[in-house]
């Protein structure tokens, strides 16, 4: 199950260290199951780690000094906060990873990586370097954010409840593909296909989901298409396809807050989630927004342009 202390420690240390050797990863997977709270892990000493043992007294792992240094570095990183809930900690580290990736991408942008199209520049009347660079910087960042957002949303759902696991790890994983499975105690297991946007489905996909839903239902389970935001009354292309090609679509879909309520059993989780996201991003961006960061990056790119080219027309000619 995903939203547990053990999974939180594993996720946190993987983000903190970025890369884990297979040997160290196996050691962490053993270690985490000896801790039942964030505090107990954060306060654990080298001696306590060394004394971890099986019921029979055998020592299951041998930790090196380098291993201890990595664990201590993570304990001291501040990535986990014992004053927050498990879900809040997951949101904190997931948003941190997401925002930091975007900031790194922004800082890596320069004139040569913008891939400027002179035909599009003319078609959009981008007739000066300031407008041209601003447009392409925002375009590059938008592409990166859209790509990363899908992974962020998937993880926000996966770690929203202890009763969720990835579809690929389920017993039906070889027969049918689903993003997540919700397996609550004393409830019918449910398979969910998650759409991070409100217009992410075409006609062919809808036919495919209909068949997959019927396959799951024929085995006594539930299946849904879930949208992470929006309302059931929204007039979107996807909703039109659902009404046309998915029988009983109202009973086989979870739209916006319905999805978050279903996976968390919390009527207000969608509102809490937005606040958690804002709180987490503020700690990274401090008093700035992502727009401030983008505008700050445009300045040196524009300066580089003016140092390298005598005129806007000279730059356009260099693109051919």
C-alpha positions as CSV (number, residue, x, y, z in Angstrom):
1,X,0.0,0.0,0.0
2,X,1.2,3.5,-0.8
3,X,0.5,6.1,1.9
4,X,2.3,4.5,4.8
5,X,5.3,5.5,7.0
6,X,7.4,2.8,5.2
7,X,6.6,4.0,1.7
8,X,7.1,7.6,2.8
9,X,10.6,6.9,4.1
10,X,11.5,5.0,0.9
11,X,10.1,7.7,-1.4
12,X,11.8,10.5,0.6
13,X,15.2,8.9,0.6
14,X,15.1,8.1,-3.1
15,X,14.3,11.8,-3.8
16,X,17.0,13.0,-1.4
17,X,19.8,10.8,-2.7
18,X,18.4,10.8,-6.3
19,X,20.1,7.5,-7.1
20,X,20.2,4.4,-4.9
21,X,22.4,1.4,-5.6
22,X,20.5,-1.9,-5.7
23,X,22.3,-3.1,-2.6
24,X,21.5,0.1,-0.6
25,X,17.9,0.1,-1.8
26,X,17.4,-3.5,-0.5
27,X,18.8,-2.4,2.9
28,X,16.4,0.5,3.1
29,X,13.5,-1.7,2.2
30,X,14.4,-3.9,5.2
31,X,15.1,-0.9,7.6
32,X,11.8,0.9,7.0
33,X,9.6,-1.9,8.3
34,X,11.2,-1.4,11.8
35,X,9.7,2.1,12.2
36,X,6.1,3.0,12.9
37,X,6.4,6.8,12.9
38,X,8.3,9.6,11.3
39,X,9.7,10.7,14.7
40,X,11.1,7.2,15.5
41,X,12.9,7.1,12.2
42,X,14.2,10.7,12.3
43,X,15.5,10.1,15.9
44,X,17.0,6.7,15.3
45,X,20.7,6.5,16.1
46,X,23.5,4.5,14.4
47,X,23.4,2.0,17.3
48,X,19.7,1.4,16.7
49,X,20.2,0.8,13.0
50,X,23.0,-1.6,13.8
51,X,20.8,-3.5,16.3
52,X,18.0,-4.1,13.8
53,X,17.3,-7.9,13.8
54,X,14.9,-10.6,12.9
55,X,12.7,-12.2,15.6
56,X,15.2,-14.9,16.0
57,X,17.9,-12.3,16.7
58,X,19.8,-12.6,13.4
59,X,21.0,-9.4,11.8
60,X,19.3,-9.0,8.4
61,X,21.7,-6.4,7.1
62,X,25.2,-5.1,7.3
63,X,25.4,-1.3,7.1
64,X,28.7,0.4,6.1
65,X,29.8,3.8,7.2
66,X,28.8,5.2,3.8
67,X,25.3,3.7,4.4
68,X,25.0,5.5,7.8
69,X,26.2,8.7,6.2
70,X,23.5,8.5,3.6
71,X,20.8,7.8,6.2
72,X,22.0,10.5,8.5
73,X,22.0,13.0,5.6
74,X,18.4,12.1,4.9
75,X,17.4,12.4,8.5
76,X,18.9,15.9,8.7
77,X,17.6,17.1,5.3
78,X,14.3,18.3,6.7
79,X,12.5,16.5,3.9
80,X,10.3,14.7,6.4
81,X,8.3,16.7,9.0
82,X,6.9,14.8,12.0
83,X,4.4,17.6,12.6
84,X,2.7,16.8,9.3
85,X,0.5,13.9,8.4
86,X,1.7,11.1,6.1
87,X,-0.3,12.6,3.2
88,X,1.0,16.1,3.9
89,X,4.5,14.8,3.9
90,X,4.0,13.0,0.6
91,X,2.6,16.2,-0.9
92,X,5.5,18.2,0.5
93,X,8.2,15.9,-1.1
94,X,6.3,15.4,-4.3
95,X,5.8,19.1,-4.9
96,X,9.4,19.8,-3.9
97,X,10.6,17.3,-6.5
98,X,8.2,18.7,-9.1
99,X,9.1,22.4,-8.5
100,X,12.8,21.9,-8.2
101,X,12.8,20.0,-11.6
102,X,11.0,23.0,-13.2
103,X,13.5,25.4,-11.6
104,X,16.4,23.4,-12.9
105,X,14.9,23.3,-16.4
106,X,14.3,27.1,-16.3
107,X,17.9,27.8,-15.3
108,X,19.2,25.5,-18.1
109,X,17.4,27.5,-20.8
110,X,19.5,29.6,-23.1
111,X,19.1,31.1,-26.6
112,X,20.5,28.0,-28.3
113,X,18.1,25.6,-26.6
114,X,14.9,27.5,-27.4
115,X,14.6,26.0,-30.9
116,X,13.1,29.2,-32.4
117,X,11.1,28.8,-35.6
118,X,11.4,31.9,-37.9
119,X,8.2,30.9,-39.8
120,X,6.2,30.9,-36.6
121,X,7.8,34.1,-35.5
122,X,6.6,35.8,-38.7
123,X,3.1,34.2,-38.5
124,X,2.7,35.5,-34.9
125,X,4.2,38.9,-35.6
126,X,7.0,38.4,-33.1
127,X,8.9,41.3,-34.6
128,X,11.4,42.0,-31.8
129,X,13.8,39.9,-29.7
130,X,12.0,40.7,-26.4
131,X,8.7,39.3,-27.5
132,X,10.3,36.4,-29.4
133,X,12.4,35.2,-26.5
134,X,9.6,35.6,-24.0
135,X,7.2,33.5,-26.2
136,X,9.7,30.7,-26.7
137,X,10.8,30.6,-23.0
138,X,7.2,30.2,-21.9
139,X,6.5,27.7,-24.6
140,X,9.5,25.5,-23.5
141,X,8.5,25.7,-19.9
142,X,4.9,24.9,-20.6
143,X,5.9,21.7,-22.5
144,X,8.0,20.6,-19.5
145,X,5.4,21.4,-17.0
146,X,2.6,19.6,-18.9
147,X,4.8,16.5,-19.2
148,X,5.8,16.6,-15.5
149,X,2.3,17.3,-14.2
150,X,1.0,13.9,-15.3
151,X,3.6,12.2,-13.1
152,X,2.9,14.6,-10.2
153,X,-0.9,14.0,-10.3
154,X,-0.4,10.2,-10.6
155,X,1.8,10.2,-7.4
156,X,-0.6,12.6,-5.5
157,X,-3.3,10.0,-6.1
158,X,-1.1,7.0,-5.4
159,X,0.0,8.4,-2.1
160,X,-3.3,9.9,-1.0
161,X,-4.4,6.7,0.9
162,X,-2.9,3.6,2.3
163,X,-5.5,1.5,0.4
164,X,-4.1,2.4,-3.0
165,X,-1.5,0.5,-5.1
166,X,-0.4,0.7,-8.7
167,X,-2.4,-1.3,-11.3
168,X,0.7,-3.0,-12.6
169,X,1.2,-4.6,-9.2
170,X,-2.3,-6.1,-9.1
171,X,-3.3,-9.7,-9.7
172,X,-5.1,-8.5,-12.9
173,X,-2.0,-6.6,-14.0
174,X,-1.2,-9.1,-16.8
175,X,-4.8,-9.1,-18.1
176,X,-5.7,-5.5,-18.1
177,X,-3.9,-2.2,-17.6
178,X,-5.1,0.3,-15.0
179,X,-3.3,3.2,-13.3
180,X,-4.3,2.5,-9.7
181,X,-6.3,0.0,-7.7
182,X,-8.3,1.0,-4.6
183,X,-8.6,-2.0,-2.2
184,X,-10.3,-0.8,0.9
185,X,-11.2,-3.2,3.7
186,X,-14.7,-4.7,3.4
187,X,-15.3,-2.9,0.1
188,X,-15.3,-4.1,-3.5
189,X,-11.9,-3.6,-5.1
190,X,-11.9,-0.8,-7.7
191,X,-9.7,-0.2,-10.8
192,X,-9.2,3.3,-11.9
193,X,-7.9,4.9,-15.1
194,X,-6.7,8.4,-14.2
195,X,-6.9,11.4,-16.5
196,X,-5.1,14.5,-15.3
197,X,-7.0,16.7,-17.8
198,X,-10.6,17.1,-18.8
199,X,-10.0,16.5,-22.5
200,X,-7.6,13.6,-22.5
201,X,-9.7,10.9,-24.2
202,X,-10.6,10.2,-27.9
203,X,-13.2,8.0,-29.4
204,X,-10.9,5.0,-29.8
205,X,-9.7,5.2,-26.2
206,X,-13.3,5.4,-25.0
207,X,-14.1,2.2,-26.8
208,X,-11.0,0.6,-25.2
209,X,-12.0,1.8,-21.7
210,X,-15.5,0.5,-22.1
211,X,-14.2,-3.0,-22.9
212,X,-11.7,-2.9,-20.0
213,X,-14.4,-1.7,-17.6
214,X,-16.6,-4.6,-18.7
215,X,-13.8,-7.1,-18.2
216,X,-13.1,-6.0,-14.7
217,X,-16.8,-5.9,-13.8
218,X,-17.3,-9.4,-15.2
219,X,-14.9,-10.6,-12.4
220,X,-16.9,-8.9,-9.7
221,X,-14.9,-5.7,-9.3
222,X,-15.6,-2.1,-10.0
223,X,-13.9,0.1,-12.6
224,X,-13.9,3.9,-13.2
225,X,-12.4,6.5,-15.4
226,X,-11.3,9.3,-13.1
227,X,-10.7,13.0,-13.8
228,X,-8.5,14.9,-11.3
229,X,-10.4,18.2,-11.6
230,X,-13.5,19.7,-13.1
231,X,-17.2,19.0,-12.8
232,X,-19.6,16.4,-14.2
233,X,-21.6,19.2,-15.8
234,X,-18.6,20.5,-17.8
235,X,-19.3,20.4,-21.5
236,X,-16.0,18.8,-22.6
237,X,-15.2,16.6,-25.6
238,X,-14.4,13.7,-23.2
239,X,-17.7,14.0,-21.4
240,X,-19.5,14.0,-24.8
241,X,-17.7,10.8,-25.7
242,X,-18.5,9.2,-22.3
243,X,-22.2,9.9,-22.8
244,X,-22.1,8.5,-26.3
245,X,-20.0,5.4,-26.0
246,X,-19.9,4.5,-22.3
247,X,-23.2,3.0,-21.1
248,X,-24.1,4.2,-17.5
249,X,-21.3,6.6,-17.7
250,X,-22.4,8.4,-14.6
251,X,-21.8,5.2,-12.5
252,X,-18.5,4.4,-14.2
253,X,-16.8,7.8,-13.9
254,X,-15.4,9.9,-11.0
255,X,-15.1,13.5,-11.9
256,X,-13.1,16.1,-10.0
257,X,-13.8,16.1,-6.3
258,X,-15.7,12.8,-6.6
259,X,-12.4,11.1,-7.4
260,X,-10.6,12.5,-4.4
261,X,-13.5,11.7,-2.1
262,X,-13.6,8.1,-3.4
263,X,-10.0,7.3,-2.8
264,X,-9.6,9.1,0.6
265,X,-13.2,8.9,2.1
266,X,-12.7,12.6,2.9
267,X,-15.4,15.0,1.6
268,X,-13.1,17.9,1.7
269,X,-9.8,16.3,0.6
270,X,-9.8,18.2,-2.7
271,X,-9.8,21.5,-0.9
272,X,-7.2,20.3,1.6
273,X,-5.0,19.1,-1.3
274,X,-4.9,22.6,-2.9
275,X,-3.9,24.1,0.4
276,X,-1.2,21.5,0.9
277,X,0.1,22.1,-2.6
278,X,0.3,25.9,-2.0
279,X,2.0,25.5,1.4
280,X,4.6,23.1,-0.1
281,X,5.4,25.3,-3.1
282,X,5.7,28.5,-1.0
283,X,8.4,26.9,1.0
284,X,10.5,26.3,-2.1
285,X,9.7,29.5,-4.0
286,X,9.6,31.7,-0.9
287,X,8.1,35.0,-1.9
288,X,8.2,34.4,-5.6
289,X,6.0,32.6,-8.1
290,X,7.1,30.5,-11.0
291,X,6.3,33.5,-13.2
292,X,8.9,35.5,-11.3
293,X,11.5,32.8,-11.9
294,X,10.7,32.7,-15.6
295,X,10.9,36.4,-16.1
296,X,14.2,36.5,-14.2
297,X,15.6,33.9,-16.6
298,X,14.5,35.9,-19.7
299,X,16.7,38.8,-18.7
300,X,20.1,37.0,-19.2
301,X,18.9,35.2,-22.4
302,X,17.9,38.6,-23.8
303,X,21.3,40.1,-22.8
304,X,23.0,37.1,-24.6
305,X,21.0,37.8,-27.7
306,X,22.0,41.5,-27.8
307,X,25.7,40.6,-27.3
308,X,25.7,38.1,-30.1
309,X,23.5,39.8,-32.7
310,X,23.5,43.4,-34.0
311,X,19.9,43.3,-35.0
312,X,16.8,41.2,-34.9
313,X,16.9,40.7,-38.6
314,X,20.5,39.4,-38.3
315,X,19.3,36.8,-35.9
316,X,16.4,35.7,-38.1
317,X,18.8,35.2,-41.1
318,X,21.1,33.0,-38.9
319,X,18.2,30.5,-38.5
320,X,18.3,29.6,-42.2
